């Protein structure tokens, strides 16, 4: 039972780490590149789904 709990906690921490890394990476983008990404919502959508896919892969 305790082993299962630690396994789920590890998965949760991996997921939080991936999401945090993605957020920090996007925040550190130069202003010019950030503005260009804002003009192309399709690219942002693709990035969102790639991050979501990575988190789902960690949990499976």
C-alpha positions in Angstrom: 0.0 0.0 0.0 2.8 2.4 0.9 4.7 1.4 -2.2 1.7 2.4 -4.4 1.4 5.7 -2.6 5.0 6.5 -3.3 4.7 5.4 -6.9 1.7 7.8 -7.4 3.6 10.6 -5.6 6.5 10.1 -7.9 4.3 10.3 -11.0 2.7 13.4 -9.6 6.0 15.1 -9.1 7.2 14.2 -12.6 4.0 15.7 -14.0 4.4 18.9 -11.9 8.1 19.1 -13.0 7.2 18.9 -16.7 4.5 21.5 -16.4 6.7 23.8 -14.3 9.6 23.4 -16.8 7.3 24.3 -19.7 6.0 27.4 -17.8 9.4 28.6 -16.9 10.7 28.0 -20.4 7.8 30.1 -21.9 8.4 32.9 -19.4 12.1 33.1 -20.3 11.4 33.6 -24.0 12.5 36.9 -25.4 9.8 39.5 -25.7 10.0 39.6 -29.5 9.5 35.8 -29.8 6.8 35.8 -27.2 4.9 38.4 -29.2 5.3 36.3 -32.4 3.9 33.3 -30.6 1.0 35.3 -29.4 0.2 36.1 -33.0 0.0 32.4 -33.9 -2.5 30.6 -31.6 -2.1 27.4 -33.6 1.5 27.1 -32.5 0.5 27.7 -28.9 -2.1 25.0 -29.2 0.4 22.5 -30.5 2.8 23.4 -27.7 0.0 22.9 -25.1 -0.9 19.5 -26.5 2.7 18.4 -26.6 3.1 19.3 -22.9 -0.2 17.6 -22.1 1.0 14.5 -24.0 4.2 14.4 -22.1 2.4 14.6 -18.7 0.0 11.8 -19.8 3.0 9.6 -20.8 4.5 10.1 -17.4 1.3 8.9 -15.7 0.9 5.8 -17.9 
